[in-house]
Amino acid sequence: MEKKPIYAVVVCAILAGNNGLLIKSMSSMSTGGIAWFRTAVPVLFLIPILIKDRELHFKGNTRKMFLASFINAIRMYLYLLAFIYTSIGNAVVLFYTYPLFVTAIEYLFYGQKLQKAQTWFLILAFIGIVITYAGKPFSFASNDFIGMLSAIGASIGYAVTVILFKSETPNYSKNQLIFYQNIIGALVFVPFLIVLPDVELSQIGIGILYGLLIGIVVFKLFFYGLKELTAATATTLMYLEVVSAIILGYFILDEKLSWNILAGGSLIIISSFYVSKLNRKKMEIPSATSTS
């Protein structure tokens, strides 16, 4: 097997781990403003490419795709709130519960059978969430509570979009899927640009970098690797994003690694990993888009 695809996905995961650092470095910008850069930059970058390739047209189930894009915009806002209000470790670990919610949604709404192993991993993950939040106040006056609740909300939203986008993947190219994923967010977050004149130029530069790095480069690297690797290998390597994010938060932002995040996070990641592995027997989950 060629090593380049493996290296591509590893680099993809490490770069994706910069999500939290980039978000926290734009602290003077509104959450909606950050969301606009994350969604609009990829759209603006892709439009000329889609025109050149004659792919800038609507086809397939456009109603479902726009619904998925709208849900993704909400999910994006919650995702950003998570990193703004709580630590990078808390946010990224709780967001990676999304394979568990994919399983739950399939079981509740699509009649998929729940294997015994999946049930146990769901319970184990719930215990991990409880441990992760142990000792923190359950109050909207607590930043950690708001951030961690937002991370779980973003995880649920992402699980929904994974299922919706997956059902339409045969009808669209990779560039079209990225375009659809971001188009509604690029439009609904436009009003937040009104406050941008008060933002430092360096913050705007970071916003553009954020949109290009996470919205384009990370996706391209993942899809490049996915061409040669099995979905199981590619998505397993993407769990390095969690490790990368926690290490960067620890060394650069001096975030503490409490026993809560180490013990609870381990249970969540192990459960999510194995549930994701079981799910791939039924459908491929594009973990790269978890980079938001």
N, C-alpha and C positions, 0 to 999 in steps of 0.2 A: 504494500500500500504506500502511495506517495505521502511524504511527511508534510508537504506544503499545506494541504487542506487541514491537517491537524493543527499546524502552527497558526493558520488563519483563524480558526475558531478559538484557539487559546488566546491569541492577541485580541480577538473580538471580545471575549469575556473580560479580559484585563481592562480594556478600554471602557467597556460597559460599567465596570466598577467605579469609574470616575463620575458617574451620574451624580452621586451625592455631593462630591466636592464642587462640581460645577454649579449645582443648584444653590448650595450654601454660599458660594462666592458671588452670587447675584442677589445678596440680601437687601440691597437698596431698591431693587426692582419689585413690582407687585407680582403676586403669584400668577395672575392672568397674563402679565407681560412676559414672564418666563415661559408660560405655556404657549404664547403666540410664537416666540422664537423657536421652540421645540417642534411645533407643528407647521408653521409657515415656511421656515427655511427649507425643509425637505421638499415641500410642495413647489416653491419657487425654483428650486434647483432642478426638479424633475420635469417641470412643464416643457422646457426646450427639448429635452431628451424624448419625452412622449410625443411631441409634435414631429420631431425628426423621424421617429420610428412609427409614426401614424397610429399611435395608441391612445391619443387624447380624445377618447370617445367613450360613451357609456354603453354598456352591454350587460348581459346576464341579469341577475336580480338586483337592479339598482336600488330598489326600495330597501332591501335587506342590507346592502352595502352602506347606504347613507345612515341607516339606523345603527349599524355597527360603528361607523365613524363618529356619530353623535355620542354613543355610549363611551367610545374611546376618549372623546374630549372631556367628558365628566371624569373618567378614570384618570386621565392625565392630570387634571386639576387636583384630585385627591392624592395622586402619587407625589406631586410637588409639595403639597401640604405636609405629607408624611416626612419628607426630608427636611422641611423648614422647621417643623415643630419638635421632632425627636431626633435621636442620634442616627447616623448612617447605618450602624449595625442593626438597631431596632427596625428601621424602615425596610431595609433590603431583606432581612430574614422574614419579616411578616409578609412582605409582598410575594415572596417565593412560596407562599401557601396556595398560589393559584391552581396548581395541578389538583389539589384536594377539592377546590370548588368546581373545577371542570368535572370531576368525578361525581360530585353531589348534584350538579345541574343535569348531567346525563341521566342519573338515576331518577331524579324527581320529575323531569320534564320530557325525557326521551325514552323512558322505559328500559334503560340499560340495566342489566343485572349487576348487582354489587357483590363482588367476590368477598369471601371471608377475610382474606388478607387485606383488601382495601378497607374494610370496616375497621380492622384493628389499627391500620395506619392512620385512618381519620381520627380515631380516638387518641392515638399517640400524639398526633399533631395538635389536637385540642389541648392536651395536657401541656405540650410544649408552649402553646400560646399563654396558658395560665401561668406557667413558670416564668416566662419572659416578662410578664407584667407584674409579677409578685412584688409586693412592697410599695407599689406606686398607687397614688390616689385615683379613684374612679370619679373624676370631676372634670367638667369642661374648663375649669380654671387651671387644670394641669396641662402644660404643653405636651408632655409625654403621652397623656391620654388622647389628646386631639391628634397627635402625630401617628400614634400606633393604630388608632381607630381608622384614620384616613388610609393607612397602609393596607389594612384588611379590606376596606371599601374599594381601594384601587385594585386589589387582588381579585375581588369578586367581579368587578367591572372588566378586568382583563380576561378572566375566565369566560365571560359571556362573549366578548369579542373574538376570542380564539375559536369558539364553536361557530359563530356566525361567519367569520372570514374563511375558516377552514372549509365550510360547505360550498364556498364559491371559488376556491383556488383554481379549479380546472378551467374557469372562464377568464382568468386574468393573468397577465405577466407579473413578475416580481415587482417591477417599477409601478405598475398600476395598483397593486395591492398596497404598496407604501403610500402612494398618492391618495387612495381612498381612505387609508387609515388616518391620514392627517388633515384632509381637506375641510371637514366640518370644524375642527379645532382652529384651523387657520382663519376661518371666517368668524366664529363666535368670540374669539379672543381679540379681535381687532379693536373693540372699544378700549381695551387696556393700553393701547398705544398712545392714548391721549396724555398719559402721565410720563411717557418716555422722555420728553424734553428736559425733565428735571433729573434724569438719570445720567450718571457719568458715562463718558464715551467708552471707557474701558469696560463697563458693564454691558453695553450694547455689543462690544466686540466679543465678550465671553458668551453672550446670548447667541450670536451667529455661530461661534465655534461649537457651542452646545448642540444647536440644531444640525450642523453638518456632521459632527463627530458621532453623536448618538443616533441621529435620524437617518444618516446616509452611510457613513463609513462602517459602523458596526453591522448594519444590515447587509451591506455588500460583502463583508468578510464572512459573515455567517452563511450566506447563500453560496458563496464560493466554496466554502468547506463542505456544505451540504451536498454539493454536486458529486463529490467523491466519497463521502462518508455515509454511513447509515444514519438514520434519524436518531437512533439510540445513542450512537457515539457522539454526534454533534450536540445533542441536548444535554448529555451527561457532562461534556466539557464545559457547557455554559454555566454549570453550577460553580465554576471558578469565579464567576461574577460576584457571588456572595463573599468569598474569601478575599478577593481583590478589594471590594468595597470596605470591608471591616478593617483590613490592614491599612488602607489609605486613611480611613477615619482615625485609626489609632495613632499612626505616625505623623500625619500632617495636621490633623485637627485636635490631637491629644484627647480623643474620646476614650473613656474608660471601658474596659472589657469586664463587665460585672459577671458574677456567677450566673445571673439570670439569663443574660444573652448567650453565654457559652452553653449552659445546660439546656435551656428552652430552645435556643436556636438550633442546637444539634438535633434535638427531637423533631423539630419542624422540618429541617432540611433533609434528614434521613427519611422521614415519612413522605415528604413531597417527592423526593427522588424515586422511591420505590413505587409510589402511586403513579407517578409519571411514566415509569417503566412499564407498569401494568397497562396503563392507558394506551401506550404506543402500539399495543397489539390490536387495538380497535381503531385508533386514529393517531396521526402524527401531530404533536403539539409543537408549534414553532417557538421554542423557548427564546430565541434571539429577540423577539419583540418584547420580551419582558424587560428589556433595557429601556423601554418606554421612549 
